[in-house]
Amino acid sequence: MKLISQSKCLSFHRPQIMGILNVTPDSFSDGGQFSSLDAALFHAESMLKNGAHILDIGGESTRPGAPLVCAEEELSRVIPVIEGIRARFDCWLSVDTSKAIVMKEAALAGVDLINDVRALQEKGALKAAIEADIPVCLMHMQGQPQTMQVQPQYPDVLQSVHDFFKARIRVCEEHGLNRNKMILDPGFGFGKNRSHNYHLLSKLDEFHQYGLPLLAGMSRKSMIFKLLGRSAEDVLAGSLACATIALMKGAHIIRVHDVKETSDVVQVFKALSEVEEMSGETQ
């Protein structure tokens, strides 16, 4: 399995690490840390050196209760960073946005991937993604960030996510988005309580039925820090535990804040996988 974007190819012979680069003043665990261009570029370089394969640049916080950001403000935050990274580093770049105009301008600035928590449901987003002709991550979210964590309920959370994926894949294909440009993300923490999140994690391997790359993003989320009774910045071990489980369930992309430590996890996981493959060949 692999992704093609422009002249780039991302192979999943090993899991890929997506490093989070929030250029926002209010993201839940790193708001304001990388809002200046110099700080963003320095952090980008650090993540790439520590093992990130993809950098995911976001200009609007989607934490629970986060305020909306206008397109002009979001563009002013992300475009200079995209251009700065693209001029300096040969890596995969992702833009974390739901707005059509941001997708369009980010693609022109050089991103390789669109990461949309609203799965191309906003006005003009699907058209913009098709015209950009780059891969898109379709994420499941119940509700909107402003209210999504106000007592989320499902008859069956796993079935609801399956139904959503089937519907969005069908609509995207019908409008001309090639299936080989889709990635799926069950949306941990987006309109889901702790039980929903861990149930989805336990069943993550069921999403392989679509034959598409799976992205898992649990780094520093409330499913971890509320469980442990700590701040979002103080749950490294919990984040790594979730990343490890996702890898064992077959996740292709792990979206994280702590790149260096997650890279260690991926290397250990890869070593184990190689030994298991060799053992299978000799039997």
C-alpha positions as CSV (number, residue, x, y, z in Angstrom):
1,M,0.0,0.0,0.0
2,K,1.2,3.5,-0.8
3,L,0.1,7.1,-1.4
4,I,1.0,9.1,-4.5
5,S,1.0,12.9,-4.4
6,Q,2.4,14.9,-7.3
7,S,5.9,13.3,-7.8
8,K,6.1,11.9,-4.2
9,C,5.4,8.4,-3.1
10,L,4.7,7.5,0.5
11,S,5.2,3.8,1.1
12,F,3.7,1.9,4.1
13,H,6.3,-0.8,4.3
14,R,6.7,0.7,7.7
15,P,4.4,2.9,9.7
16,Q,4.7,6.6,9.0
17,I,4.9,9.3,11.7
18,M,2.9,12.5,11.2
19,G,4.3,15.3,13.4
20,I,1.8,17.9,14.6
21,L,2.7,21.6,13.9
22,N,-0.1,23.8,15.2
23,V,0.5,27.5,14.3
24,T,-2.4,28.6,16.5
25,P,-2.6,30.5,19.8
26,D,-5.1,28.1,21.4
27,S,-4.5,24.5,20.5
28,F,-5.1,22.2,23.5
29,S,-1.5,21.3,24.4
30,D,0.8,23.5,22.4
31,G,-1.1,26.6,21.7
32,G,1.1,29.6,21.0
33,Q,4.4,27.7,21.0
34,F,4.9,27.7,17.3
35,S,2.9,30.7,16.1
36,S,5.9,32.6,14.9
37,L,7.5,31.6,11.6
38,D,11.0,31.1,13.1
39,A,9.6,28.9,15.9
40,A,7.5,26.9,13.5
41,L,10.5,26.3,11.1
42,F,12.7,25.3,14.0
43,H,10.2,22.8,15.3
44,A,9.6,21.4,11.8
45,E,13.3,20.8,11.4
46,S,13.5,19.1,14.9
47,M,10.6,16.8,14.1
48,L,12.1,15.8,10.7
49,K,15.4,15.0,12.4
50,N,13.7,13.0,15.0
51,G,11.8,10.7,12.6
52,A,8.7,12.5,11.3
53,H,7.8,11.5,7.7
54,I,4.9,14.0,7.4
55,L,4.3,17.4,9.0
56,D,0.7,18.4,9.6
57,I,0.3,22.1,9.7
58,G,-2.9,23.5,11.3
59,G,-4.1,27.1,11.6
60,E,-7.3,26.6,13.4
61,S,-7.7,24.7,16.7
62,T,-10.3,21.9,16.7
63,R,-10.1,21.3,20.5
64,P,-13.4,21.0,22.2
65,G,-15.0,24.4,22.5
66,A,-12.5,26.1,20.2
67,P,-13.7,29.3,18.5
68,L,-14.0,29.5,14.7
69,V,-11.3,31.1,12.7
70,C,-12.0,33.0,9.5
71,A,-10.4,31.9,6.3
72,E,-8.2,35.0,6.0
73,E,-6.7,34.4,9.5
74,E,-6.2,30.7,8.9
75,L,-4.4,31.5,5.6
76,S,-2.2,34.1,7.2
77,R,-1.1,31.5,9.8
78,V,-0.4,28.4,7.6
79,I,0.7,29.7,4.2
80,P,4.0,31.3,5.3
81,V,4.9,28.2,7.3
82,I,4.1,25.9,4.4
83,E,6.2,28.0,2.0
84,G,9.0,28.2,4.5
85,I,9.1,24.5,5.1
86,R,8.8,23.6,1.4
87,A,11.7,25.9,0.6
88,R,13.9,24.2,3.2
89,F,13.0,20.6,3.5
90,D,12.0,17.7,1.2
91,C,9.3,16.1,3.2
92,W,5.6,15.3,3.0
93,L,3.5,18.3,4.1
94,S,-0.1,18.1,5.2
95,V,-2.6,21.0,5.9
96,D,-5.1,20.4,8.7
97,T,-8.1,22.3,7.4
98,S,-11.8,22.0,6.4
99,K,-12.0,25.2,4.3
100,A,-11.9,25.0,0.5
101,I,-9.9,28.2,0.0
102,V,-7.3,27.0,2.5
103,M,-7.0,23.7,0.7
104,K,-6.6,25.4,-2.6
105,E,-4.0,27.9,-1.4
106,A,-2.1,25.3,0.6
107,A,-1.9,23.0,-2.4
108,L,-0.5,25.9,-4.5
109,A,2.0,26.5,-1.8
110,G,3.2,22.9,-1.9
111,V,1.3,20.6,0.5
112,D,1.1,17.0,-0.4
113,L,-1.9,16.0,1.7
114,I,-5.2,17.5,3.1
115,N,-6.2,16.4,6.6
116,D,-9.8,17.3,7.1
117,V,-11.6,16.7,10.4
118,R,-14.9,17.3,8.6
119,A,-14.2,14.8,5.8
120,L,-14.8,17.3,2.9
121,Q,-18.3,18.1,4.0
122,E,-17.9,21.9,4.1
123,K,-19.0,24.1,1.2
124,G,-16.6,23.7,-1.8
125,A,-14.2,21.4,0.1
126,L,-14.7,18.3,-2.0
127,K,-14.3,20.2,-5.2
128,A,-11.2,21.9,-3.9
129,A,-9.7,18.6,-2.9
130,I,-10.4,17.0,-6.3
131,E,-8.9,20.0,-8.1
132,A,-5.8,19.9,-5.9
133,D,-5.3,16.3,-6.9
134,I,-3.6,15.3,-3.7
135,P,-4.5,12.7,-1.1
136,V,-7.1,13.5,1.6
137,C,-7.6,12.1,5.1
138,L,-11.3,11.7,5.8
139,M,-12.0,11.9,9.6
140,H,-15.2,10.9,11.5
141,M,-16.5,13.6,13.9
142,Q,-19.9,13.7,15.6
143,G,-21.0,17.3,15.7
144,Q,-18.7,20.3,15.6
145,P,-15.6,21.2,17.8
146,Q,-17.6,23.8,19.7
147,T,-20.1,21.2,21.1
148,M,-18.8,17.8,20.1
149,Q,-17.9,16.7,23.6
150,V,-21.2,17.6,25.2
151,Q,-22.5,14.2,26.1
152,P,-21.7,12.4,22.8
153,Q,-24.0,9.4,22.3
154,Y,-24.2,6.5,19.8
155,P,-26.4,3.4,19.4
156,D,-23.2,1.7,18.4
157,V,-20.1,3.9,17.9
158,L,-18.2,1.3,15.8
159,Q,-21.1,0.9,13.4
160,S,-21.7,4.6,13.2
161,V,-18.1,5.2,12.1
162,H,-18.3,2.4,9.6
163,D,-21.6,3.9,8.2
164,F,-19.9,7.3,7.9
165,F,-16.9,6.0,6.1
166,K,-19.0,4.0,3.6
167,A,-21.1,7.1,2.9
168,R,-18.2,9.5,2.5
169,I,-16.2,7.1,0.4
170,R,-19.2,6.7,-1.9
171,V,-19.9,10.4,-2.2
172,C,-16.2,11.3,-2.8
173,E,-15.9,8.6,-5.5
174,E,-19.1,9.7,-7.2
175,H,-17.8,13.3,-7.4
176,G,-14.5,12.2,-8.9
177,L,-12.1,11.8,-6.0
178,N,-10.0,8.7,-6.7
179,R,-10.2,6.0,-4.0
180,N,-6.4,5.7,-4.0
181,K,-6.2,9.2,-2.7
182,M,-8.2,8.5,0.5
183,I,-7.0,8.0,4.0
184,L,-9.4,7.1,6.9
185,D,-9.2,8.4,10.5
186,P,-11.9,7.2,13.1
187,G,-11.5,10.6,14.9
188,F,-10.4,9.7,18.4
189,G,-11.7,12.4,20.7
190,F,-14.0,14.1,18.2
191,G,-17.5,13.7,19.5
192,K,-16.6,10.6,21.5
193,N,-16.3,9.8,25.2
194,R,-13.6,7.7,26.8
195,S,-15.5,4.5,26.3
196,H,-16.2,5.3,22.7
197,N,-12.5,6.1,22.1
198,Y,-11.1,2.9,23.7
199,H,-13.7,0.8,22.0
200,L,-12.7,2.2,18.6
201,L,-9.0,1.6,19.4
202,S,-9.7,-2.0,20.3
203,K,-11.5,-2.5,17.0
204,L,-9.2,-0.4,14.8
205,D,-8.1,-3.3,12.7
206,E,-11.7,-3.7,11.5
207,F,-11.2,-0.6,9.3
208,H,-8.8,-2.5,7.1
209,Q,-11.8,-3.8,5.2
210,Y,-11.8,-0.6,3.1
211,G,-8.3,-1.3,1.8
212,L,-7.2,2.3,2.6
213,P,-4.5,3.7,4.8
214,L,-5.5,4.3,8.4
215,L,-4.5,7.3,10.5
216,A,-4.6,7.2,14.3
217,G,-4.3,10.4,16.3
218,M,-4.5,10.1,20.1
219,S,-1.5,12.1,21.2
220,R,-2.1,14.0,24.4
221,K,-5.9,13.7,24.1
222,S,-8.4,13.7,26.9
223,M,-9.0,9.9,26.5
224,I,-5.5,9.7,28.0
225,F,-5.0,12.7,30.3
226,K,-8.4,12.5,31.9
227,L,-7.9,8.7,32.4
228,L,-4.6,9.4,34.1
229,G,-5.6,12.5,36.0
230,R,-2.8,14.6,34.5
231,S,-2.3,17.6,32.2
232,A,-2.1,17.0,28.4
233,E,1.6,17.8,28.5
234,D,2.3,15.1,31.1
235,V,1.0,12.0,29.4
236,L,3.9,10.9,27.2
237,A,3.8,7.3,28.4
238,G,0.0,7.1,27.8
239,S,0.3,8.6,24.3
240,L,3.0,6.1,23.5
241,A,0.9,3.2,24.8
242,C,-2.0,4.3,22.5
243,A,0.4,4.6,19.6
244,T,1.8,1.1,20.2
245,I,-1.7,-0.4,20.3
246,A,-2.6,1.4,17.1
247,L,0.5,0.0,15.4
248,M,-0.4,-3.5,16.6
249,K,-3.8,-3.0,15.1
250,G,-2.3,-2.0,11.7
251,A,-2.4,1.8,11.7
252,H,-0.3,3.2,8.8
253,I,0.1,6.7,10.0
254,I,0.5,7.8,13.7
255,R,-0.2,11.5,14.3
256,V,1.7,12.8,17.3
257,H,3.3,15.7,19.2
258,D,6.2,13.6,20.6
259,V,8.0,12.6,17.4
260,K,11.3,11.4,18.8
261,E,9.8,9.0,21.4
262,T,7.2,7.7,18.9
263,S,10.0,7.0,16.4
264,D,11.6,4.7,19.0
265,V,8.3,2.9,19.4
266,V,7.9,2.5,15.6
267,Q,11.5,1.1,15.3
268,V,10.9,-1.5,18.0
269,F,7.5,-2.4,16.4
270,K,9.2,-2.7,13.0
271,A,11.9,-4.9,14.4
272,L,9.3,-7.2,15.9
273,S,7.3,-7.3,12.6
274,E,10.4,-8.2,10.6
275,V,11.2,-11.1,12.9
276,E,7.6,-12.4,12.7
277,E,7.7,-12.2,8.9
278,M,11.0,-14.1,8.8
279,S,9.6,-16.7,11.2
280,G,6.5,-17.1,8.9
281,E,8.7,-17.6,5.8
282,T,10.7,-20.4,7.4
283,Q,7.8,-22.4,8.7
